[in-house]
Amino acid sequence: MTISFYLKRPSSDIDTSIYAILFYEGLRMKYYTPEKILPKHWNKDAQKAKQTDKFREHSEFNQRLQDWKSDVGNIYRKWINNNKVIPNTATLKELLDKELKKVEAKKELNETFTGYFQQLINETKEGIRLQPKSGKPYSKNTVKAYTTTFNTLTSFAATYKPIIDFKNINLDFYANFTRYLTKDLKFTSNTIGKHIKIIKVVMNDATERGVNTNMQFRSRKFSVTSENTDALYLNEKEVREIENLDLSKNKRLDNVRDLFLVGCYTGLRYSDFSILKPEQIQDGFIETTQIKTGDPVVIPIHPTVEKILAKYDGQLPRSISNQKTNEYLKELGKLIPSLNTSTSKTFTKGGLKVTNNHLKWEILSSHTARRSFATNEYLAGTPSITIMAITGHKTEKAFLRYIKLTPNEHAKLLKLHWQNRDQLKAV
């Protein structure tokens, strides 16, 4: 068996997890160690901490990694000696969980709904529970969403004193809980849907582990509500207006404008494009790993991004907090004539349709850049699958929900397809 160590987020400016790739008998397995480290203190080639005064505990740290590696090898060899067969990756993972994380392979599950829910949150937070398709740990945002739903259920129970247990998660519970979210908390339809979706996740997990036998949560009436909401994107003309704005006398807005344009022409999330390093930009391409999904992505450098890199001597503009970025973008948007036009946002809140009118600059944010990239590329005829490879959308249905096209833009897109078809026939 060979064991190699890698960083989960090698470009992070905070501590990141270390995972191991295990190779044995033609099998490959990814498994997380209990260690974390600041990437600048990591020696990628040696696969251990650098010997530096800035990380004085490097010796102890490297010894812990070496001890962990030895433990894995011992567990593996012991299994082979006792069973005379090579363990598959699922079996080896169970062995490592049991021995290294002190997790009982058949741990007795908490049999109350709230107890089970809390246990699920803990397992997700500790990295014991992994995403079924990718085998990767869940993000901090997922843990946060689970915790929010748990707390909302707790407040519901404190207010109306319902019995919340597996056998009571039925259509009556659904009606009462959604009424609470709608009338008492005045939540939007999409927020209500997120809470119901998480409750169904907990029920499904408990059902698969044999803890729950109540199937009412799978009823069509126990539905996850959702609605399309109007969200801002900038068309190509508006993006060019921002690009052509003379900000030579305002370095603060100039910096934020350039960073925003990087988002408009890469499709990356703010959390990704704001921390790009020069070493991730090579030979006309940007290569990075997305923080939210952990997926690698390669993006060609747009001519505008190339100009920005030249402007900053091969670096990207200095990044600031997302909150400050959004504040400055609104200040910037005021200077653009086309962003001083009105736009409306319609959604359901508290069971009622609500329409808010805003000037475009009032709802301009860092995320507008990513949405603008996806929508403009789609309108330009770039195949959905190519855009999705960059934005990270897993299904075309989710992608088409994400981009925002007006009926007029749909008509123009159809006309463009007709023109392209006619040109092909002529050829």
C-alpha positions as a printed NumPy array, in Angstrom:
array([[  0.   ,   0.   ,   0.   ],
       [  1.199,   3.512,  -0.812],
       [ -0.204,   6.558,   0.96 ],
       [  0.096,  10.125,  -0.369],
       [ -1.051,  13.318,   1.366],
       [ -2.799,  16.289,  -0.264],
       [ -4.471,  19.521,   0.838],
       [ -8.214,  19.91 ,   0.38 ],
       [ -7.893,  23.623,  -0.496],
       [ -4.278,  24.311,  -1.471],
       [ -4.971,  27.996,  -2.232],
       [ -6.753,  28.754,   1.03 ],
       [ -5.524,  31.488,   3.375],
       [ -6.88 ,  29.607,   6.404],
       [ -6.234,  26.106,   7.741],
       [ -7.389,  23.382,   5.35 ],
       [ -7.891,  19.638,   5.79 ],
       [ -5.318,  17.062,   4.728],
       [ -6.572,  13.973,   2.947],
       [ -4.767,  10.815,   1.926],
       [ -4.939,   8.826,  -1.304],
       [ -4.47 ,   5.119,  -0.603],
       [ -3.323,   2.834,  -3.447],
       [ -3.377,  -0.918,  -2.947],
       [ -3.804,  -3.899,  -5.274],
       [ -5.128,  -1.741,  -8.102],
       [ -7.635,   0.044,  -5.83 ],
       [ -7.676,   3.746,  -5.032],
       [ -9.318,   5.304,  -1.991],
       [ -9.555,   8.838,  -0.626],
       [ -9.658,   9.251,   3.143],
       [ -9.378,  12.346,   5.348],
       [ -6.795,  12.574,   8.112],
       [ -7.629,  14.443,  11.363],
       [ -4.957,  17.061,  10.584],
       [ -5.307,  20.606,   9.195],
       [ -2.625,  23.072,   8.13 ],
       [ -2.181,  26.524,   6.642],
       [ -1.239,  25.867,   2.968],
       [  1.777,  28.22 ,   3.049],
       [  3.31 ,  25.926,   5.697],
       [  2.862,  22.799,   3.543],
       [  5.605,  21.236,   1.415],
       [  3.726,  19.809,  -1.566],
       [  6.649,  17.762,  -2.895],
       [  7.649,  16.28 ,   0.461],
       [  3.979,  15.9  ,   1.495],
       [  4.617,  17.211,   4.967],
       [  4.889,  20.482,   6.903],
       [  7.764,  22.807,   6.055],
       [ 10.55 ,  23.254,   8.594],
       [ 10.01 ,  26.906,   9.42 ],
       [  9.968,  29.132,  12.499],
       [  6.554,  30.364,  11.37 ],
       [  5.22 ,  26.862,  12.076],
       [  7.269,  25.773,  15.052],
       [  5.251,  22.624,  15.716],
       [  6.226,  21.19 ,  12.293],
       [  8.159,  18.296,  13.849],
       [  5.269,  17.151,  16.03 ],
       [  2.859,  17.705,  13.156],
       [  4.89 ,  15.572,  10.74 ],
       [  5.287,  12.868,  13.373],
       [  1.502,  12.737,  13.818],
       [  1.086,  12.316,  10.053],
       [  3.705,   9.568,  10.026],
       [  2.038,   7.802,  12.987],
       [ -1.339,   8.058,  11.218],
       [  0.206,   6.561,   8.076],
       [  1.687,   3.677,  10.101],
       [ -1.674,   3.034,  11.802],
       [ -3.415,   2.785,   8.437],
       [ -0.816,   0.32 ,   7.185],
       [ -1.122,  -1.798,  10.348],
       [ -4.938,  -1.881,  10.117],
       [ -4.692,  -2.939,   6.472],
       [ -2.151,  -5.701,   7.088],
       [ -4.024,  -7.007,  10.129],
       [ -7.199,  -7.398,   8.076],
       [ -5.352,  -9.338,   5.357],
       [ -3.657, -11.612,   7.921],
       [ -6.982, -12.384,   9.607],
       [ -9.153, -12.732,   6.504],
       [ -6.71 , -13.83 ,   3.785],
       [ -8.387, -11.496,   1.266],
       [ -7.855,  -7.899,   0.096],
       [-10.487,  -5.542,   1.618],
       [-12.532,  -3.494,  -0.848],
       [-12.601,   0.274,  -0.349],
       [-15.936,   0.225,   1.526],
       [-14.628,  -2.376,   3.979],
       [-11.346,  -0.531,   4.459],
       [-13.171,   2.74 ,   5.109],
       [-15.31 ,   1.034,   7.762],
       [-12.179,  -0.396,   9.381],
       [-10.426,   2.981,   9.415],
       [-13.515,   4.744,  10.784],
       [-13.739,   2.204,  13.58 ],
       [-10.058,   2.191,  14.532],
       [ -8.955,   5.758,  13.783],
       [-12.085,   7.804,  14.477],
       [-13.247,   5.521,  17.271],
       [-16.566,   5.18 ,  15.481],
       [-18.393,   1.929,  16.085],
       [-19.196,   0.337,  12.728],
       [-22.733,  -0.373,  13.832],
       [-23.246,   2.542,  16.156],
       [-26.554,   2.606,  17.966],
       [-28.543,   5.415,  16.373],
       [-30.596,   7.873,  18.366],
       [-34.194,   6.798,  17.891],
       [-35.967,  10.131,  18.392],
       [-36.308,  12.475,  15.425],
       [-34.68 ,  15.467,  17.105],
       [-31.937,  13.281,  18.577],
       [-31.305,  11.683,  15.203],
       [-31.304,  15.099,  13.503],
       [-28.716,  16.412,  15.982],
       [-26.589,  13.313,  15.478],
       [-26.778,  13.804,  11.698],
       [-25.579,  17.399,  12.107],
       [-22.651,  16.235,  14.259],
       [-21.657,  13.488,  11.794],
       [-21.818,  15.989,   8.927],
       [-19.742,  18.555,  10.829],
       [-17.09 ,  16.002,  11.829],
       [-16.704,  14.637,   8.296],
       [-17.988,  11.178,   9.251],
       [-21.028,  11.526,   6.973],
       [-19.969,  11.985,   3.347],
       [-21.773,  12.933,   0.161],
       [-23.032,   9.634,  -1.347],
       [-22.076,  10.356,  -4.978],
       [-18.675,  11.995,  -4.557],
       [-17.538,  10.625,  -1.198],
       [-16.527,  14.155,  -0.185],
       [-17.315,  15.821,   3.156],
       [-20.223,  18.246,   3.21 ],
       [-19.451,  21.973,   3.216],
       [-19.743,  24.277,   6.221],
       [-22.742,  25.9  ,   4.507],
       [-24.552,  22.543,   4.516],
       [-23.93 ,  22.154,   8.252],
       [-25.155,  25.729,   8.746],
       [-28.343,  25.023,   6.753],
       [-29.055,  21.843,   8.752],
       [-28.517,  23.718,  12.017],
       [-30.846,  26.542,  10.931],
       [-33.624,  24.057,  10.138],
       [-33.049,  22.268,  13.458],
       [-33.314,  25.578,  15.341],
       [-36.435,  26.552,  13.394],
       [-38.05 ,  23.226,  14.311],
       [-37.097,  23.839,  17.935],
       [-38.768,  27.262,  17.909],
       [-41.862,  25.742,  16.257],
       [-42.04 ,  23.099,  19.002],
       [-41.628,  25.739,  21.714],
       [-44.423,  27.865,  20.232],
       [-47.087,  25.281,  19.407],
       [-46.012,  22.306,  21.56 ],
       [-46.381,  19.638,  18.84 ],
       [-44.893,  16.165,  19.315],
       [-42.022,  15.994,  16.828],
       [-40.979,  12.397,  16.336],
       [-40.607,  10.039,  13.384],
       [-44.177,   8.746,  13.549],
       [-45.507,  12.328,  13.71 ],
       [-43.682,  13.662,  10.628],
       [-46.84 ,  13.336,   8.55 ],
       [-49.107,  15.516,   6.414],
       [-50.591,  17.187,   9.508],
       [-47.08 ,  18.125,  10.646],
       [-46.328,  19.415,   7.146],
       [-49.429,  21.631,   7.124],
       [-48.793,  23.026,  10.612],
       [-45.072,  23.594,  10.123],
       [-45.433,  25.303,   6.738],
       [-48.212,  27.468,   8.194],
       [-45.829,  28.494,  10.989],
       [-43.09 ,  29.339,   8.489],
       [-45.533,  31.261,   6.292],
       [-47.725,  33.136,   8.751],
       [-45.551,  33.492,  11.843],
       [-42.064,  33.841,  10.351],
       [-43.153,  35.374,   7.001],
       [-40.657,  33.223,   5.097],
       [-40.517,  33.159,   1.303],
       [-41.611,  30.06 ,  -0.62 ],
       [-38.011,  29.16 ,  -1.447],
       [-36.915,  29.423,   2.201],
       [-39.816,  27.198,   3.268],
       [-38.831,  24.732,   0.551],
       [-35.261,  24.569,   1.855],
       [-36.465,  23.675,   5.368],
       [-38.811,  20.96 ,   4.067],
       [-36.065,  19.568,   1.844],
       [-33.715,  19.181,   4.829],
       [-36.418,  17.466,   6.895],
       [-36.892,  14.997,   4.015],
       [-33.114,  14.438,   3.946],
       [-33.174,  13.513,   7.646],
       [-36.193,  11.224,   7.172],
       [-34.613,   9.507,   4.155],
       [-31.354,   8.953,   6.026],
       [-33.195,   7.508,   9.021],
       [-35.294,   5.281,   6.76 ],
       [-32.235,   3.863,   5.001],
       [-30.65 ,   3.066,   8.384],
       [-33.788,   1.303,   9.549],
       [-34.615,   3.842,  12.262],
       [-37.761,   5.241,  10.617],
       [-40.712,   3.345,   9.13 ],
       [-43.123,   6.277,   8.575],
       [-43.305,   6.947,   4.808],
       [-45.739,   9.907,   4.758],
       [-42.848,  12.28 ,   4.072],
       [-42.618,  10.684,   0.6  ],
       [-46.169,  11.717,  -0.251],
       [-46.564,  14.084,  -3.222],
       [-48.377,  16.428,  -0.82 ],
       [-45.259,  16.617,   1.404],
       [-43.746,  18.804,  -1.292],
       [-40.688,  21.055,  -1.467],
       [-41.97 ,  24.456,  -2.568],
       [-39.918,  26.544,  -4.961],
       [-40.443,  29.393,  -7.355],
       [-38.376,  31.214,  -9.908],
       [-37.477,  34.669,  -8.679],
       [-36.255,  37.584, -10.717],
       [-32.53 ,  38.094, -10.19 ],
       [-30.225,  40.655, -11.716],
       [-27.764,  39.912, -14.464],
       [-25.933,  42.42 , -16.649],
       [-26.062,  42.016, -20.417],
       [-22.927,  42.401, -22.529],
       [-23.607,  46.102, -23.19 ],
       [-23.924,  46.845, -19.457],
       [-20.746,  44.898, -18.672],
       [-18.882,  46.899, -21.337],
       [-20.224,  50.153, -19.843],
       [-18.681,  49.178, -16.512],
       [-15.458,  48.154, -18.255],
       [-15.178,  51.453, -20.182],
       [-15.898,  53.697, -17.19 ],
       [-13.001,  56.042, -16.414],
       [-12.12 ,  55.452, -12.764],
       [ -8.538,  56.707, -12.887],
       [ -9.323,  59.217, -10.128],
       [-10.935,  56.655,  -7.824],
       [ -8.538,  53.769,  -7.154],
       [-10.934,  52.142,  -4.687],
       [-13.758,  51.751,  -7.241],
       [-11.246,  51.004, -10.011],
       [ -9.953,  48.014,  -8.041],
       [-13.446,  46.681,  -7.263],
       [-14.563,  47.21 , -10.875],
       [-11.634,  45.179, -12.2  ],
       [-12.256,  42.377,  -9.699],
       [-15.948,  42.329, -10.678],
       [-14.987,  42.035, -14.361],
       [-12.84 ,  39.011, -13.534],
       [-16.027,  37.416, -12.17 ],
       [-17.994,  38.421, -15.288],
       [-15.49 ,  36.696, -17.569],
       [-14.632,  33.592, -15.514],
       [-18.001,  32.575, -14.027],
       [-16.314,  31.803, -10.705],
       [-17.927,  32.515,  -7.353],
       [-16.559,  35.485,  -5.399],
       [-15.036,  33.068,  -2.883],
       [-13.005,  31.563,  -5.745],
       [-12.016,  34.488,  -7.977],
       [-11.149,  36.789,  -5.056],
       [ -8.351,  34.46 ,  -3.878],
       [ -6.795,  33.46 ,  -7.217],
       [ -3.01 ,  33.375,  -7.113],
       [ -0.571,  34.027, -10.022],
       [  0.536,  30.384, -10.015],
       [ -3.05 ,  29.368, -10.874],
       [ -2.871,  31.43 , -14.079],
       [ -0.666,  29.727, -16.659],
       [ -0.434,  29.499, -20.468],
       [ -3.699,  31.333, -21.124],
       [ -5.787,  29.363, -18.623],
       [ -6.948,  29.672, -15.028],
       [ -6.844,  26.427, -13.057],
       [ -8.405,  26.312,  -9.619],
       [-10.446,  24.15 ,  -7.276],
       [-13.869,  25.489,  -6.35 ],
       [-14.237,  26.011,  -2.615],
       [-17.943,  25.175,  -2.454],
       [-17.833,  21.899,  -4.395],
       [-14.17 ,  20.894,  -4.228],
       [-14.259,  20.326,  -7.998],
       [-11.358,  21.393, -10.248],
       [-12.112,  23.825, -13.068],
       [-10.1  ,  25.154, -16.013],
       [-11.127,  28.465, -17.626],
       [ -9.572,  30.202, -20.649],
       [ -8.402,  33.743, -19.941],
       [-10.71 ,  36.274, -21.593],
       [ -9.013,  39.252, -23.338],
       [-10.49 ,  41.61 , -20.712],
       [ -9.013,  39.509, -17.887],
       [ -5.703,  39.486, -19.771],
       [ -5.731,  43.312, -19.803],
       [ -6.487,  43.386, -16.081],
       [ -3.578,  41.02 , -15.358],
       [ -1.261,  43.262, -17.371],
       [ -2.574,  46.301, -15.494],
       [ -1.644,  44.723, -12.15 ],
       [  1.723,  43.257, -13.247],
       [  0.493,  39.694, -13.58 ],
       [ -1.551,  39.807, -10.385],
       [ -5.29 ,  40.074,  -9.906],
       [ -6.804,  43.179,  -8.264],
       [ -6.578,  43.312,  -4.49 ],
       [ -9.58 ,  41.574,  -2.914],
       [-11.567,  42.9  ,   0.037],
       [-14.458,  41.437,   2.01 ],
       [-17.56 ,  40.413,   0.082],
       [-19.603,  42.847,   2.173],
       [-17.379,  45.801,   1.249],
       [-17.277,  44.657,  -2.38 ],
       [-21.066,  44.722,  -2.582],
       [-21.138,  48.147,  -0.954],
       [-18.631,  49.581,  -3.444],
       [-20.346,  47.915,  -6.42 ],
       [-23.543,  49.808,  -5.626],
       [-21.555,  53.022,  -5.506],
       [-20.032,  52.081,  -8.857],
       [-23.411,  51.15 , -10.338],
       [-24.774,  54.626,  -9.673],
       [-22.281,  55.942, -12.231],
       [-23.649,  53.724, -15.042],
       [-26.696,  55.231, -16.849],
       [-28.193,  51.852, -17.802],
       [-28.061,  50.716, -14.15 ],
       [-30.16 ,  53.688, -13.087],
       [-33.2  ,  52.094, -14.719],
       [-35.889,  50.289, -12.739],
       [-36.176,  46.513, -12.377],
       [-38.662,  44.448, -10.374],
       [-38.288,  41.37 ,  -8.203],
       [-41.361,  39.226,  -7.547],
       [-41.561,  36.476,  -4.928],
       [-43.953,  34.907,  -2.423],
       [-43.525,  35.946,   1.211],
       [-45.87 ,  35.14 ,   4.032],
       [-48.169,  33.475,   1.513],
       [-48.56 ,  36.668,  -0.526],
       [-47.075,  37.717,  -3.85 ],
       [-44.682,  40.608,  -3.29 ],
       [-43.13 ,  42.789,  -5.986],
       [-40.272,  45.084,  -5.083],
       [-39.071,  47.721,  -7.519],
       [-35.426,  48.749,  -7.452],
       [-32.942,  50.605,  -9.555],
       [-30.541,  48.039, -10.978],
       [-27.525,  49.397,  -9.095],
       [-29.375,  48.924,  -5.788],
       [-29.266,  45.127,  -6.169],
       [-25.861,  44.896,  -7.845],
       [-23.601,  42.43 ,  -6.006],
       [-20.522,  40.272,  -6.51 ],
       [-22.751,  37.313,  -7.429],
       [-24.199,  39.344, -10.326],
       [-20.881,  38.73 , -12.109],
       [-21.275,  34.93 , -12.083],
       [-24.921,  35.067, -13.178],
       [-24.025,  37.53 , -15.942],
       [-21.293,  35.201, -17.225],
       [-23.648,  32.217, -17.415],
       [-26.511,  34.127, -19.04 ],
       [-24.394,  36.017, -21.575],
       [-22.519,  32.907, -22.669],
       [-25.812,  31.071, -23.124],
       [-27.205,  33.947, -25.204],
       [-24.027,  33.926, -27.305],
       [-24.677,  30.294, -28.21 ],
       [-22.078,  28.614, -26.012],
       [-23.304,  25.034, -25.319],
       [-24.919,  24.612, -21.908],
       [-22.634,  21.694, -21.05 ],
       [-19.565,  23.897, -21.578],
       [-20.91 ,  26.679, -19.346],
       [-21.98 ,  24.139, -16.708],
       [-18.434,  22.721, -16.6  ],
       [-17.343,  26.138, -15.33 ],
       [-20.324,  27.137, -13.172],
       [-20.567,  23.675, -11.591],
       [-24.289,  23.115, -12.247],
       [-24.951,  19.374, -12.28 ],
       [-28.111,  19.36 , -14.43 ],
       [-29.283,  21.463, -17.335],
       [-32.591,  21.981, -15.528],
       [-30.793,  23.63 , -12.59 ],
       [-28.637,  25.659, -14.973],
       [-31.589,  26.997, -16.96 ],
       [-33.288,  27.975, -13.704],
       [-30.143,  29.848, -12.712],
       [-29.747,  31.99 , -15.809],
       [-32.232,  34.804, -16.32 ],
       [-33.697,  35.404, -19.781],
       [-36.526,  37.767, -20.635],
       [-39.146,  36.715, -23.239],
       [-37.512,  39.2  , -25.639],
       [-34.12 ,  37.526, -25.15 ],
       [-35.638,  34.092, -25.772],
       [-37.018,  35.425, -29.059],
       [-33.607,  36.853, -30.067],
       [-31.943,  33.539, -29.196],
       [-34.378,  31.62 , -31.393],
       [-33.762,  34.08 , -34.239],
       [-29.999,  33.566, -33.849],
       [-30.436,  29.793, -34.128],
       [-32.495,  30.243, -37.298],
       [-29.806,  32.456, -38.816],
       [-27.071,  29.949, -37.962],
       [-29.161,  27.132, -39.435],
       [-29.673,  29.052, -42.665],
       [-25.923,  29.724, -42.9  ],
       [-25.176,  26.017, -42.493],
       [-27.671,  25.136, -45.23 ],
       [-26.043,  27.671, -47.538],
       [-22.633,  26.105, -46.932]])
